[in-house]
């Protein structure tokens, strides 16, 4: 059984007041707890180290903003969980993209793939991500919302806007037979 996170109130007060040496000692006390929580969420030693390290960096930068020292444990654990969750989402998205992109499907017109990919590259980041997850990974809006941590309606809105933008970008194509419905084969 592990012990609760306990930081000496005087040490915490010194860290909050801007004493960097005290902040370093607070981080040393918090590190094992951060690692344990991150490991439970991520189930990977390397990922847990990354998330715990990032949580400690956030603590280092922001401890001076902590207004209620008695809330330190909750505040710090919230940071750890947030960092682990962000890392988990990033890794999941990277795995999806890596699994999907290198496996091109058979296509009838190789120039259409180039044109569509060039048009997708011109989309804003969120729209580009939603298009890739929807058409390349064949995920529905609820699944995409879970991966990106945004509402389902935001996914649908981003996809709708992406389709409009892509239709405009691809309207000037040399291949007049292109249809948006064929873009999923890219």
BAVO-719294 format. One record per residue (C-alpha): x, y, z; residue in three letters. Coordinates in steps of 0.001 Angstrom, whole numbers, plus 524288, in hexadecimal, padded with zeros to 5 digits. Layout:
<torzas>
XYZALA...
</torzas>
This chain:
<torzas>
800008000080000UNK8053F80D6B7FCAFUNK8054B8192F80568UNK7FDF1825C5802D1UNK804C2831547FCD9UNK8092E839DA807F7UNK811048463C80626UNK815DC84DCB811DDUNK80D5685A1881301UNK81943862D081528UNK8200085D2C8092BUNK813BE85F178010BUNK8125686D1F805FAUNK8206586FDA8020BUNK81DFE86A167F483UNK811AC8723C7F2DBUNK8195387E567F6A2UNK822CD87BB97EB7BUNK82DFB874757F229UNK8330286BC07E724UNK83ADB863087F040UNK82E7C8605E7F7F9UNK8273685DCA7EB46UNK831A4853E97E774UNK82FB884CDB7F46FUNK820EA84CE87F297UNK822DB846A57E549UNK82BAF83C2D7EB17UNK820DE839127F4D9UNK8165B838FB7EA4DUNK81D80831587DFB4UNK81A75823767E47BUNK80C11826C07E5EFUNK80B8A82D177D886UNK8122B8215F7D273UNK8092F817A27D933UNK7FCC681EB47D4ECUNK801B58208E7C6FAUNK805C7812427C62AUNK7F85580DF37CA8AUNK7F227816167BFD3UNK7FBCE8137A7B4D3UNK800548059D7B81FUNK80DC0808857B2ACUNK81A1A80BE27BA30UNK81F7E814D27AFA8UNK812A481BF27ADBCUNK810B881D277BC74UNK81E32823367BDD3UNK81B0482D007B314UNK80DED830AC7B912UNK813628319B7C6E7UNK81EB1839D67C21CUNK8156F843037BB07UNK80CBA843D47C728UNK8188B847727CF61UNK81C58851C07C55BUNK80EA0857797C650UNK80FE38575B7D528UNK81D1085E327D440UNK817B6868E97CB70UNK80AC186AE07D274UNK80C47868097E0FEUNK80DAF876A97E37DUNK7FFA18782F7DEA4UNK7F9FE86EA37E880UNK7F0FD876B77F112UNK7EC8F86C6E7FAD1UNK7F7E8864337FFCAUNK7EE6E85A71805E1UNK7E9BE857417F80FUNK7F773853807F385UNK7F50C844C87F2A7UNK7E8A6846487EAB0UNK7EEFB850977E217UNK7FAFD848457DF96UNK7F38783BA47DD0BUNK7EAC6842DC7D37FUNK7F6FF847437CC30UNK7FC4A8394F7CBE6UNK7EF80833BC7C6D7UNK7EE6B83E7B7BC9BUNK7FC5083C357B7C5UNK7FA7082D797B73EUNK7ED9982EFC7B001UNK7F3838388D7A644UNK7FEDF82F6F7A3C6UNK7F59A823FC7A22FUNK7ED9682B7B7980DUNK7F9BF82FAA790A5UNK7FEFD821CA7906BUNK7F1DC81C3878C35UNK7F0C0826297813AUNK7FEC28239A77CE0UNK7FC22814F277CBAUNK7EFD6816C6774BBUNK7F67B81F8E76AEEUNK80268816A4769F5UNK7F9D980AB47682CUNK7F1838110C75DCAUNK7FA328197675551UNK8048380FC4750C3UNK7FA628068A74B01UNK7F51C80CFB73EABUNK7E9AD8063073831UNK7E8FD802F7729CAUNK7E4EA80E94721C7UNK7E0A3810D1713EBUNK7E66B81E617120AUNK7F36D820B2718EAUNK7F28B82F6A716C3UNK7E60A8302371EB9UNK7ED6782B2672AB2UNK7F7B5835A872935UNK7ED858405572764UNK7E54083C07732E3UNK7F0F683AB873BEEUNK7F5E084826737DAUNK7E86284DD173A93UNK7E77F846E7747BFUNK7F4E584C5E74B50UNK7EF7885A1874944UNK7E4AE858317536AUNK7E5E285DC676132UNK7EB5C853E876AEEUNK7DE8084FFB7715CUNK7D78684E3476453UNK7E2F98469975EC1UNK7E33683DB576AB2UNK7D49183B5376A2EUNK7D5238382D75B9EUNK7E05482EAC75D8AUNK7D9AD827AC768C5UNK7CCAF82741761AEUNK7D0EE8233D7541FUNK7DDE481C7275652UNK7DB2C815DF76351UNK7CC928144B76089UNK7C8F28196176E02UNK7BB8D81F03770FEUNK7B9C782C627772AUNK7B80F826D2784D9UNK7C4D781F4E783D5UNK7CBF582B3177E7EUNK7C6638338778979UNK7CBF0829CC79340UNK7D95E82A0B78CFBUNK7DA01838DC78C0BUNK7D2FA83BDD798C0UNK7C906844C97924DUNK7BA358440E7914EUNK7B42083B6A786E6UNK7AD5C8475D78108UNK7BA8C84E2D77F6EUNK7BF8584286777C1UNK7B3C7842D976EA8UNK7B5198518E76CEBUNK7C3AC85089769EEUNK7C109845997602BUNK7B64F84D7475981UNK7BF42859497584BUNK7CA70850C77537EUNK7C1CC84AFE748D2UNK7BDC78588F7445CUNK7CBD885D2F74412UNK7D06B850F473CFCUNK7C57B8521773307UNK7C9F185FFA7303DUNK7D83F85C3772F94UNK7D5A985079726DFUNK7CBDB8576D71E28UNK7D70085D0F71620UNK7DCA184F987135CUNK7E05984B01705CFUNK7D87E83E7E707F9UNK7CA24842A470708UNK7C4FF8352C70ADAUNK7C9B483690718E8UNK7BF2C834EB72336UNK7C0D6836EE731EEUNK7BB1E8296573451UNK7C720823B772D85UNK7D06882A99736CBUNK7CF8E81F9A740DEUNK7D766817137378CUNK7E2FC8202473959UNK
</torzas>
